[in-house]
Amino acid sequence: MQQSKVKIRCRLQDLIDAQGMTRSALATATGLTSAAIRGLCENTAKRYDVDTLAVLCDFFGCDMGILFEVVPRQGEGMDRGHQV
């Protein structure tokens, strides 16, 4: 499988910080597991559960475009003639 020149970055930690809360407080408020929140915050999750994402979007009042961003992989430039 060819590796993409871009990656998906979850902005969950940014949203948590902007609210002045902790991961633990988010887990309590949403009913999500600490492990699920940690995987998203640390960008180590390989798959995203749609129900988890729906809960987070509802909690923060945002859409997926706020929760995630597309960024070039480290050391890679955007050479396709367009920017994301």
Contacts in CASP RR format, 6 or more apart in sequence:
PFRMAT RR
TARGET T0000
AUTHOR 0000-0000-0000
METHOD contacts of the structure
MODEL  1
MQQSKVKIRCRLQDLIDAQGMTRSALATATGLTSAAIRGLCENTAKRYDV
DTLAVLCDFFGCDMGILFEVVPRQGEGMDRGHQV
3 73 0 8 1.000
4 73 0 8 1.000
5 72 0 8 1.000
5 73 0 8 1.000
5 76 0 8 1.000
5 77 0 8 1.000
5 78 0 8 1.000
5 79 0 8 1.000
5 80 0 8 1.000
6 70 0 8 1.000
6 71 0 8 1.000
6 72 0 8 1.000
6 73 0 8 1.000
6 76 0 8 1.000
6 78 0 8 1.000
6 84 0 8 1.000
7 70 0 8 1.000
7 71 0 8 1.000
7 72 0 8 1.000
7 73 0 8 1.000
8 68 0 8 1.000
8 69 0 8 1.000
8 70 0 8 1.000
9 43 0 8 1.000
9 68 0 8 1.000
9 69 0 8 1.000
9 70 0 8 1.000
9 71 0 8 1.000
10 40 0 8 1.000
10 41 0 8 1.000
10 43 0 8 1.000
10 45 0 8 1.000
10 67 0 8 1.000
10 68 0 8 1.000
11 66 0 8 1.000
11 67 0 8 1.000
11 68 0 8 1.000
11 69 0 8 1.000
12 37 0 8 1.000
12 40 0 8 1.000
12 41 0 8 1.000
12 56 0 8 1.000
12 67 0 8 1.000
13 41 0 8 1.000
13 42 0 8 1.000
15 56 0 8 1.000
15 60 0 8 1.000
15 62 0 8 1.000
15 66 0 8 1.000
15 67 0 8 1.000
16 22 0 8 1.000
16 23 0 8 1.000
16 26 0 8 1.000
16 41 0 8 1.000
19 60 0 8 1.000
21 29 0 8 1.000
23 34 0 8 1.000
23 37 0 8 1.000
23 38 0 8 1.000
23 41 0 8 1.000
24 34 0 8 1.000
26 32 0 8 1.000
26 37 0 8 1.000
26 59 0 8 1.000
27 33 0 8 1.000
27 34 0 8 1.000
27 37 0 8 1.000
29 59 0 8 1.000
30 55 0 8 1.000
30 56 0 8 1.000
30 59 0 8 1.000
31 55 0 8 1.000
32 52 0 8 1.000
32 55 0 8 1.000
32 56 0 8 1.000
36 45 0 8 1.000
36 49 0 8 1.000
36 52 0 8 1.000
38 44 0 8 1.000
39 45 0 8 1.000
40 48 0 8 1.000
40 52 0 8 1.000
40 56 0 8 1.000
53 64 0 8 1.000
53 67 0 8 1.000
56 67 0 8 1.000
57 63 0 8 1.000
57 64 0 8 1.000
57 66 0 8 1.000
57 67 0 8 1.000
60 66 0 8 1.000
60 67 0 8 1.000
70 84 0 8 1.000
72 78 0 8 1.000
78 84 0 8 1.000
END
